[in-house]
Amino acid sequence: MARQVKLKGTPLDLEGPELKVGDRAPDVRLKKSLVDDYRISEGNGQIRLISVVPSLDTPVCALQTRRFNEEANKLPGVQFLTVSMDLPPAQGRFCSTEGIDTNRLMMLSDHMDGAFGKAYGTLISALRIECRALFVVDKDGTIRHAEYVPEVGEHPNYDAALAVLKTLQ
């Protein structure tokens, strides 16, 4: 049986593996802009928080991104990444409107081929969006915290992810 999350109570299949604490963070290519790529491995040697959201144009996703923008200023030794299927220009517009510091919170798009979603087990291929998830990755590229939020419209456990980040600093 496929892994699932729910959207307003409706079950939706997830594509890809369920990553767990102790797994290696898969190296995939994402888009920083329409022309610039970013590979997850570029962050090796840094502690990272990867915040995965379905779409920045929804209230919970916007709140989640704003929350980690605030936290990024409190944790200077951590690289904060936000991944969605939104196109890079839409991500840029959101950041401009919301005052997101893209020097501290990097926006990455999985819109090209869903490679991140397939590798991290967050792709809801039926809707072509990512489920809501959080991953904390240590300097060696090992996952130290993984949360797949069961109901897409609910918030992740921010405090649990932040607690793990603080133990790694």
HELIX and SHEET records of a PDB file:
HELIX    1   1 ILE A   40  GLY A   43  5                                   4    
HELIX    2   2 PRO A   59  LYS A   74  1                                  16    
HELIX    3   3 PRO A   88  GLU A   98  1                                  11    
HELIX    4   4 ALA A  115  TYR A  120  1                                   6    
HELIX    5   5 TYR A  158  LEU A  168  1                                  11    
SHEET    1   A 2 GLN A   4  LEU A   7  0                                        
SHEET    2   A 2 THR A  10  ASP A  13 -1                                        
SHEET    1   B 2 ARG A  29  LYS A  31  0                                        
SHEET    2   B 2 ASP A  37  ARG A  39 -1                                        
SHEET    1   C 5 LEU A 105  SER A 109  0                                        
SHEET    2   C 5 VAL A  78  SER A  84  1                                        
SHEET    3   C 5 ILE A  47  VAL A  52  1                                        
SHEET    4   C 5 ALA A 133  VAL A 137 -1                                        
SHEET    5   C 5 ILE A 143  TYR A 148 -1                                        
SHEET    1   D 2 LEU A 123  ILE A 124  0                                        
SHEET    2   D 2 ILE A 129  GLU A 130 -1                                        
END                                                                             
